[in-house]
């Protein structure tokens, strides 16, 4: 993953050959957080029984973010498994 210092663009490398795919998000960043918060509150209030992500998904996101931070700090590639 490569940080472009743009709030709505990320580059992802899926191979070790520096072949980057650019992903552009068209949703307002805060809307993502608000959507998850709404879903959580609906589940607490019993109005929703299914969820869009699991606790394991959240842990994976944190691991990816840690790898991105380490790559940015060190200037080196960090392999995420």
Biopython code that builds the backbone (N, CA, C, O; Angstrom):
import numpy as np
from Bio.PDB.StructureBuilder import StructureBuilder

atoms = [
    (1, "UNK", "N", (0.858, -1.154, 0.000)),
    (1, "UNK", "CA", (0.000, 0.000, 0.000)),
    (1, "UNK", "C", (0.907, 1.220, 0.000)),
    (1, "UNK", "O", (1.936, 1.244, 0.675)),
    (2, "UNK", "N", (0.520, 2.218, -0.754)),
    (2, "UNK", "CA", (1.334, 3.421, -0.864)),
    (2, "UNK", "C", (0.478, 4.634, -0.531)),
    (2, "UNK", "O", (-0.614, 4.806, -1.072)),
    (3, "UNK", "N", (0.983, 5.463, 0.358)),
    (3, "UNK", "CA", (0.282, 6.678, 0.757)),
    (3, "UNK", "C", (0.601, 7.788, -0.236)),
    (3, "UNK", "O", (1.770, 8.045, -0.524)),
    (4, "UNK", "N", (-0.421, 8.442, -0.758)),
    (4, "UNK", "CA", (-0.228, 9.549, -1.698)),
    (4, "UNK", "C", (-0.532, 10.890, -1.055)),
    (4, "UNK", "O", (-0.543, 11.916, -1.735)),
    (5, "UNK", "N", (-0.778, 10.894, 0.247)),
    (5, "UNK", "CA", (-1.119, 12.106, 0.999)),
    (5, "UNK", "C", (-2.331, 12.813, 0.406)),
    (5, "UNK", "O", (-2.417, 14.041, 0.417)),
    (6, "UNK", "N", (-3.249, 12.035, -0.102)),
    (6, "UNK", "CA", (-4.531, 12.525, -0.574)),
    (6, "UNK", "C", (-5.587, 11.745, 0.199)),
    (6, "UNK", "O", (-5.481, 10.523, 0.306)),
    (7, "UNK", "N", (-6.598, 12.411, 0.740)),
    (7, "UNK", "CA", (-7.551, 11.709, 1.596)),
    (7, "UNK", "C", (-8.433, 10.700, 0.870)),
    (7, "UNK", "O", (-9.089, 9.887, 1.522)),
    (8, "UNK", "N", (-8.466, 10.730, -0.464)),
    (8, "UNK", "CA", (-9.372, 9.831, -1.172)),
    (8, "UNK", "C", (-8.677, 8.941, -2.200)),
    (8, "UNK", "O", (-9.340, 8.371, -3.067)),
    (9, "UNK", "N", (-7.356, 8.814, -2.118)),
    (9, "UNK", "CA", (-6.612, 7.981, -3.066)),
    (9, "UNK", "C", (-5.617, 7.110, -2.308)),
    (9, "UNK", "O", (-4.942, 7.574, -1.389)),
    (10, "UNK", "N", (-5.538, 5.853, -2.702)),
    (10, "UNK", "CA", (-4.533, 4.940, -2.159)),
    (10, "UNK", "C", (-4.033, 4.072, -3.310)),
    (10, "UNK", "O", (-4.789, 3.740, -4.223)),
    (11, "UNK", "N", (-2.766, 3.714, -3.257)),
    (11, "UNK", "CA", (-2.204, 2.807, -4.256)),
    (11, "UNK", "C", (-1.876, 1.494, -3.565)),
    (11, "UNK", "O", (-1.279, 1.475, -2.489)),
    (12, "UNK", "N", (-2.274, 0.402, -4.196)),
    (12, "UNK", "CA", (-2.098, -0.920, -3.613)),
    (12, "UNK", "C", (-1.252, -1.769, -4.548)),
    (12, "UNK", "O", (-1.521, -1.852, -5.746)),
    (13, "UNK", "N", (-0.227, -2.398, -3.985)),
    (13, "UNK", "CA", (0.582, -3.348, -4.737)),
    (13, "UNK", "C", (0.239, -4.754, -4.293)),
    (13, "UNK", "O", (0.388, -5.094, -3.119)),
    (14, "UNK", "N", (-0.213, -5.558, -5.211)),
    (14, "UNK", "CA", (-0.621, -6.924, -4.866)),
    (14, "UNK", "C", (0.454, -7.954, -5.211)),
    (14, "UNK", "O", (0.294, -9.142, -4.930)),
    (15, "UNK", "N", (1.543, -7.500, -5.817)),
    (15, "UNK", "CA", (2.660, -8.378, -6.163)),
    (15, "UNK", "C", (3.951, -7.709, -5.700)),
    (15, "UNK", "O", (3.948, -6.510, -5.424)),
    (16, "UNK", "N", (5.042, -8.444, -5.609)),
    (16, "UNK", "CA", (6.315, -7.834, -5.194)),
    (16, "UNK", "C", (7.037, -7.105, -6.323)),
    (16, "UNK", "O", (8.212, -6.770, -6.175)),
    (17, "UNK", "N", (6.369, -6.852, -7.441)),
    (17, "UNK", "CA", (7.023, -6.291, -8.625)),
    (17, "UNK", "C", (6.732, -4.817, -8.861)),
    (17, "UNK", "O", (6.851, -4.343, -9.991)),
    (18, "UNK", "N", (6.352, -4.081, -7.820)),
    (18, "UNK", "CA", (6.090, -2.640, -7.937)),
    (18, "UNK", "C", (5.016, -2.322, -8.980)),
    (18, "UNK", "O", (5.086, -1.293, -9.652)),
    (19, "UNK", "N", (4.040, -3.192, -9.111)),
    (19, "UNK", "CA", (2.900, -2.933, -9.992)),
    (19, "UNK", "C", (1.771, -2.396, -9.118)),
    (19, "UNK", "O", (1.149, -3.144, -8.364)),
    (20, "UNK", "N", (1.513, -1.095, -9.227)),
    (20, "UNK", "CA", (0.567, -0.429, -8.333)),
    (20, "UNK", "C", (-0.783, -0.250, -8.998)),
    (20, "UNK", "O", (-0.864, 0.081, -10.182)),
    (21, "UNK", "N", (-1.839, -0.467, -8.237)),
    (21, "UNK", "CA", (-3.203, -0.173, -8.670)),
    (21, "UNK", "C", (-3.688, 1.015, -7.848)),
    (21, "UNK", "O", (-3.613, 0.993, -6.620)),
    (22, "UNK", "N", (-4.180, 2.042, -8.513)),
    (22, "UNK", "CA", (-4.676, 3.226, -7.816)),
    (22, "UNK", "C", (-6.170, 3.081, -7.566)),
    (22, "UNK", "O", (-6.942, 2.805, -8.484)),
    (23, "UNK", "N", (-6.566, 3.271, -6.316)),
    (23, "UNK", "CA", (-7.972, 3.229, -5.921)),
    (23, "UNK", "C", (-8.382, 4.630, -5.487)),
    (23, "UNK", "O", (-7.737, 5.234, -4.630)),
    (24, "UNK", "N", (-9.450, 5.141, -6.076)),
    (24, "UNK", "CA", (-9.980, 6.447, -5.706)),
    (24, "UNK", "C", (-11.344, 6.248, -5.060)),
    (24, "UNK", "O", (-12.212, 5.575, -5.617)),
    (25, "UNK", "N", (-11.525, 6.827, -3.900)),
    (25, "UNK", "CA", (-12.782, 6.710, -3.175)),
    (25, "UNK", "C", (-13.609, 7.964, -3.415)),
    (25, "UNK", "O", (-13.099, 9.082, -3.333)),
    (26, "UNK", "N", (-14.879, 7.771, -3.708)),
    (26, "UNK", "CA", (-15.740, 8.917, -4.006)),
    (26, "UNK", "C", (-16.655, 9.266, -2.833)),
    (26, "UNK", "O", (-17.479, 10.175, -2.943)),
    (27, "UNK", "N", (-16.521, 8.565, -1.732)),
    (27, "UNK", "CA", (-17.354, 8.843, -0.565)),
    (27, "UNK", "C", (-16.605, 9.792, 0.371)),
    (27, "UNK", "O", (-15.386, 9.698, 0.517)),
    (28, "UNK", "N", (-17.329, 10.687, 0.990)),
    (28, "UNK", "CA", (-16.742, 11.585, 1.979)),
    (28, "UNK", "C", (-16.184, 10.746, 3.126)),
    (28, "UNK", "O", (-16.865, 9.853, 3.630)),
    (29, "UNK", "N", (-14.969, 11.024, 3.533)),
    (29, "UNK", "CA", (-14.277, 10.212, 4.540)),
    (29, "UNK", "C", (-15.085, 10.066, 5.828)),
    (29, "UNK", "O", (-15.200, 8.962, 6.360)),
    (30, "UNK", "N", (-15.639, 11.152, 6.329)),
    (30, "UNK", "CA", (-16.408, 11.084, 7.575)),
    (30, "UNK", "C", (-17.661, 10.230, 7.430)),
    (30, "UNK", "O", (-18.143, 9.664, 8.411)),
    (31, "UNK", "N", (-18.189, 10.132, 6.219)),
    (31, "UNK", "CA", (-19.392, 9.338, 5.993)),
    (31, "UNK", "C", (-19.130, 7.858, 6.293)),
    (31, "UNK", "O", (-20.026, 7.144, 6.744)),
    (32, "UNK", "N", (-17.897, 7.403, 6.039)),
    (32, "UNK", "CA", (-17.551, 6.013, 6.367)),
    (32, "UNK", "C", (-17.650, 5.780, 7.868)),
    (32, "UNK", "O", (-18.232, 4.790, 8.312)),
    (33, "UNK", "N", (-17.082, 6.695, 8.648)),
    (33, "UNK", "CA", (-17.111, 6.553, 10.104)),
    (33, "UNK", "C", (-18.538, 6.649, 10.633)),
    (33, "UNK", "O", (-18.933, 5.885, 11.514)),
    (34, "UNK", "N", (-19.301, 7.582, 10.095)),
    (34, "UNK", "CA", (-20.685, 7.747, 10.537)),
    (34, "UNK", "C", (-21.519, 6.523, 10.199)),
    (34, "UNK", "O", (-22.367, 6.113, 10.991)),
    (35, "UNK", "N", (-21.288, 5.938, 9.034)),
    (35, "UNK", "CA", (-22.028, 4.737, 8.639)),
    (35, "UNK", "C", (-21.782, 3.578, 9.590)),
    (35, "UNK", "O", (-22.719, 2.878, 9.973)),
    (36, "UNK", "N", (-20.540, 3.374, 9.968)),
    (36, "UNK", "CA", (-20.205, 2.293, 10.901)),
    (36, "UNK", "C", (-20.791, 2.591, 12.279)),
    (36, "UNK", "O", (-21.289, 1.685, 12.947)),
    (37, "UNK", "N", (-20.738, 3.839, 12.705)),
    (37, "UNK", "CA", (-21.313, 4.211, 13.999)),
    (37, "UNK", "C", (-22.825, 3.976, 14.000)),
    (37, "UNK", "O", (-23.373, 3.472, 14.980)),
    (38, "UNK", "N", (-23.498, 4.338, 12.908)),
    (38, "UNK", "CA", (-24.950, 4.114, 12.815)),
    (38, "UNK", "C", (-25.267, 2.622, 12.894)),
    (38, "UNK", "O", (-26.180, 2.201, 13.605)),
    (39, "UNK", "N", (-24.493, 1.833, 12.149)),
    (39, "UNK", "CA", (-24.701, 0.381, 12.166)),
    (39, "UNK", "C", (-24.538, -0.174, 13.582)),
    (39, "UNK", "O", (-25.346, -0.989, 14.027)),
    (40, "UNK", "N", (-23.506, 0.262, 14.281)),
    (40, "UNK", "CA", (-23.254, -0.198, 15.650)),
    (40, "UNK", "C", (-24.421, 0.159, 16.567)),
    (40, "UNK", "O", (-24.882, -0.678, 17.343)),
    (41, "UNK", "N", (-24.896, 1.394, 16.480)),
    (41, "UNK", "CA", (-26.015, 1.821, 17.330)),
    (41, "UNK", "C", (-27.290, 1.053, 16.996)),
    (41, "UNK", "O", (-28.056, 0.706, 17.896)),
    (42, "UNK", "N", (-27.525, 0.784, 15.709)),
    (42, "UNK", "CA", (-28.702, 0.002, 15.319)),
    (42, "UNK", "C", (-28.628, -1.410, 15.897)),
    (42, "UNK", "O", (-29.644, -1.960, 16.321)),
    (43, "UNK", "N", (-27.435, -1.995, 15.915)),
    (43, "UNK", "CA", (-27.279, -3.333, 16.498)),
    (43, "UNK", "C", (-27.531, -3.291, 18.005)),
    (43, "UNK", "O", (-28.184, -4.181, 18.548)),
    (44, "UNK", "N", (-27.017, -2.260, 18.682)),
    (44, "UNK", "CA", (-27.249, -2.139, 20.125)),
    (44, "UNK", "C", (-28.725, -1.980, 20.444)),
    (44, "UNK", "O", (-29.207, -2.488, 21.456)),
    (45, "UNK", "N", (-29.442, -1.273, 19.578)),
    (45, "UNK", "CA", (-30.868, -1.020, 19.802)),
    (45, "UNK", "C", (-31.759, -2.140, 19.276)),
    (45, "UNK", "O", (-32.983, -2.047, 19.367)),
    (46, "UNK", "N", (-31.159, -3.204, 18.724)),
    (46, "UNK", "CA", (-31.934, -4.339, 18.243)),
    (46, "UNK", "C", (-32.614, -4.123, 16.910)),
    (46, "UNK", "O", (-33.454, -4.935, 16.520)),
    (47, "UNK", "N", (-32.287, -3.067, 16.199)),
    (47, "UNK", "CA", (-32.905, -2.795, 14.900)),
    (47, "UNK", "C", (-32.140, -3.432, 13.747)),
    (47, "UNK", "O", (-32.577, -3.365, 12.598)),
    (48, "UNK", "N", (-31.010, -4.045, 14.045)),
    (48, "UNK", "CA", (-30.197, -4.683, 13.010)),
    (48, "UNK", "C", (-29.622, -5.966, 13.601)),
    (48, "UNK", "O", (-29.180, -5.997, 14.749)),
    (49, "UNK", "N", (-29.638, -7.024, 12.790)),
    (49, "UNK", "CA", (-29.100, -8.296, 13.274)),
    (49, "UNK", "C", (-27.849, -8.726, 12.515)),
    (49, "UNK", "O", (-27.142, -9.632, 12.956)),
    (50, "UNK", "N", (-27.570, -8.098, 11.399)),
    (50, "UNK", "CA", (-26.369, -8.455, 10.639)),
    (50, "UNK", "C", (-25.406, -7.273, 10.637)),
    (50, "UNK", "O", (-25.794, -6.139, 10.917)),
    (51, "UNK", "N", (-24.161, -7.553, 10.321)),
    (51, "UNK", "CA", (-23.151, -6.500, 10.305)),
    (51, "UNK", "C", (-22.331, -6.593, 9.023)),
    (51, "UNK", "O", (-22.294, -7.638, 8.374)),
    (52, "UNK", "N", (-21.684, -5.505, 8.669)),
    (52, "UNK", "CA", (-20.901, -5.470, 7.432)),
    (52, "UNK", "C", (-19.452, -5.858, 7.647)),
    (52, "UNK", "O", (-18.757, -6.180, 6.684)),
    (53, "UNK", "N", (-18.978, -5.835, 8.887)),
    (53, "UNK", "CA", (-17.606, -6.268, 9.160)),
    (53, "UNK", "C", (-17.547, -6.914, 10.537)),
    (53, "UNK", "O", (-18.389, -6.672, 11.402)),
    (54, "UNK", "N", (-16.536, -7.735, 10.707)),
    (54, "UNK", "CA", (-16.372, -8.466, 11.962)),
    (54, "UNK", "C", (-15.255, -7.845, 12.788)),
    (54, "UNK", "O", (-14.538, -6.958, 12.323)),
    (55, "UNK", "N", (-15.121, -8.316, 14.001)),
    (55, "UNK", "CA", (-14.015, -7.882, 14.842)),
    (55, "UNK", "C", (-12.686, -8.263, 14.186)),
    (55, "UNK", "O", (-11.724, -7.497, 14.235)),
    (56, "UNK", "N", (-12.639, -9.442, 13.576)),
    (56, "UNK", "CA", (-11.417, -9.869, 12.873)),
    (56, "UNK", "C", (-11.087, -8.913, 11.728)),
    (56, "UNK", "O", (-9.916, -8.623, 11.482)),
    (57, "UNK", "N", (-12.118, -8.419, 11.023)),
    (57, "UNK", "CA", (-11.887, -7.425, 9.968)),
    (57, "UNK", "C", (-11.249, -6.171, 10.553)),
    (57, "UNK", "O", (-10.328, -5.607, 9.963)),
    (58, "UNK", "N", (-11.733, -5.739, 11.702)),
    (58, "UNK", "CA", (-11.176, -4.553, 12.355)),
    (58, "UNK", "C", (-9.727, -4.747, 12.751)),
    (58, "UNK", "O", (-8.910, -3.841, 12.593)),
    (59, "UNK", "N", (-9.402, -5.933, 13.270)),
    (59, "UNK", "CA", (-8.016, -6.235, 13.634)),
    (59, "UNK", "C", (-7.125, -6.214, 12.394)),
    (59, "UNK", "O", (-6.010, -5.694, 12.437)),
    (60, "UNK", "N", (-7.614, -6.777, 11.295)),
    (60, "UNK", "CA", (-6.841, -6.772, 10.047)),
    (60, "UNK", "C", (-6.588, -5.351, 9.571)),
    (60, "UNK", "O", (-5.487, -5.038, 9.119)),
    (61, "UNK", "N", (-7.589, -4.490, 9.666)),
    (61, "UNK", "CA", (-7.419, -3.087, 9.275)),
    (61, "UNK", "C", (-6.318, -2.437, 10.105)),
    (61, "UNK", "O", (-5.473, -1.724, 9.564)),
    (62, "UNK", "N", (-6.320, -2.677, 11.406)),
    (62, "UNK", "CA", (-5.280, -2.103, 12.266)),
    (62, "UNK", "C", (-3.898, -2.629, 11.897)),
    (62, "UNK", "O", (-2.922, -1.880, 11.941)),
    (63, "UNK", "N", (-3.802, -3.905, 11.535)),
    (63, "UNK", "CA", (-2.518, -4.473, 11.115)),
    (63, "UNK", "C", (-2.028, -3.828, 9.819)),
    (63, "UNK", "O", (-0.838, -3.550, 9.667)),
    (64, "UNK", "N", (-2.950, -3.592, 8.893)),
    (64, "UNK", "CA", (-2.582, -2.925, 7.636)),
    (64, "UNK", "C", (-2.110, -1.502, 7.917)),
    (64, "UNK", "O", (-1.102, -1.061, 7.367)),
    (65, "UNK", "N", (-2.835, -0.785, 8.771)),
    (65, "UNK", "CA", (-2.433, 0.582, 9.109)),
    (65, "UNK", "C", (-1.065, 0.617, 9.775)),
    (65, "UNK", "O", (-0.256, 1.497, 9.484)),
    (66, "UNK", "N", (-0.799, -0.332, 10.665)),
    (66, "UNK", "CA", (0.523, -0.404, 11.302)),
    (66, "UNK", "C", (1.613, -0.648, 10.264)),
    (66, "UNK", "O", (2.682, -0.043, 10.336)),
    (67, "UNK", "N", (1.351, -1.530, 9.301)),
    (67, "UNK", "CA", (2.329, -1.801, 8.246)),
    (67, "UNK", "C", (2.562, -0.554, 7.396)),
    (67, "UNK", "O", (3.695, -0.268, 7.011)),
    (68, "UNK", "N", (1.498, 0.186, 7.105)),
    (68, "UNK", "CA", (1.635, 1.429, 6.327)),
    (68, "UNK", "C", (2.469, 2.455, 7.085)),
    (68, "UNK", "O", (3.343, 3.102, 6.508)),
    (69, "UNK", "N", (2.200, 2.599, 8.363)),
    (69, "UNK", "CA", (2.974, 3.553, 9.172)),
    (69, "UNK", "C", (4.450, 3.168, 9.226)),
    (69, "UNK", "O", (5.323, 4.028, 9.111)),
    (70, "UNK", "N", (4.726, 1.882, 9.399)),
    (70, "UNK", "CA", (6.113, 1.418, 9.455)),
    (70, "UNK", "C", (6.816, 1.651, 8.121)),
    (70, "UNK", "O", (7.976, 2.062, 8.095)),
    (71, "UNK", "N", (6.127, 1.394, 7.026)),
    (71, "UNK", "CA", (6.706, 1.623, 5.704)),
    (71, "UNK", "C", (7.015, 3.104, 5.500)),
    (71, "UNK", "O", (8.069, 3.460, 4.973)),
    (72, "UNK", "N", (6.090, 3.958, 5.922)),
    (72, "UNK", "CA", (6.302, 5.393, 5.784)),
    (72, "UNK", "C", (7.466, 5.852, 6.661)),
    (72, "UNK", "O", (8.296, 6.648, 6.223)),
    (73, "UNK", "N", (7.529, 5.353, 7.898)),
    (73, "UNK", "CA", (8.584, 5.731, 8.830)),
    (73, "UNK", "C", (9.958, 5.291, 8.332)),
    (73, "UNK", "O", (10.920, 6.057, 8.383)),
    (74, "UNK", "N", (10.040, 4.056, 7.852)),
    (74, "UNK", "CA", (11.336, 3.494, 7.464)),
    (74, "UNK", "C", (11.716, 3.794, 6.023)),
    (74, "UNK", "O", (12.887, 3.713, 5.653)),
    (75, "UNK", "N", (10.717, 4.143, 5.205)),
    (75, "UNK", "CA", (10.984, 4.346, 3.781)),
    (75, "UNK", "C", (11.201, 3.042, 3.039)),
    (75, "UNK", "O", (11.662, 3.035, 1.898)),
    (76, "UNK", "N", (10.863, 1.935, 3.695)),
    (76, "UNK", "CA", (11.077, 0.611, 3.104)),
    (76, "UNK", "C", (9.744, -0.104, 2.897)),
    (76, "UNK", "O", (8.727, 0.228, 3.506)),
    (77, "UNK", "N", (9.792, -1.078, 2.031)),
    (77, "UNK", "CA", (8.635, -1.923, 1.797)),
    (77, "UNK", "C", (8.370, -2.768, 3.037)),
    (77, "UNK", "O", (9.299, -3.299, 3.646)),
    (78, "UNK", "N", (7.111, -2.888, 3.402)),
    (78, "UNK", "CA", (6.710, -3.767, 4.493)),
    (78, "UNK", "C", (5.758, -4.794, 3.899)),
    (78, "UNK", "O", (4.722, -4.443, 3.335)),
    (79, "UNK", "N", (6.112, -6.044, 4.030)),
    (79, "UNK", "CA", (5.275, -7.115, 3.496)),
    (79, "UNK", "C", (4.213, -7.452, 4.528)),
    (79, "UNK", "O", (4.523, -7.754, 5.680)),
    (80, "UNK", "N", (2.975, -7.397, 4.107)),
    (80, "UNK", "CA", (1.844, -7.697, 4.987)),
    (80, "UNK", "C", (1.301, -9.064, 4.607)),
    (80, "UNK", "O", (1.015, -9.326, 3.439)),
    (81, "UNK", "N", (1.162, -9.932, 5.600)),
    (81, "UNK", "CA", (0.670, -11.288, 5.319)),
    (81, "UNK", "C", (-0.643, -11.523, 6.008)),
    (81, "UNK", "O", (-1.217, -12.606, 5.892)),
]
sb = StructureBuilder()
sb.init_structure("model")
sb.init_model(0)
sb.init_chain("A")
sb.init_seg("    ")
for serial, (resi, resn, name, xyz) in enumerate(atoms, 1):
    if name == "N":
        sb.init_residue(resn, " ", resi, " ")
    sb.init_atom(name, np.array(xyz, "f"), 0.0, 1.0, " ", f" {name:<3s}", serial, name[0])
structure = sb.get_structure()
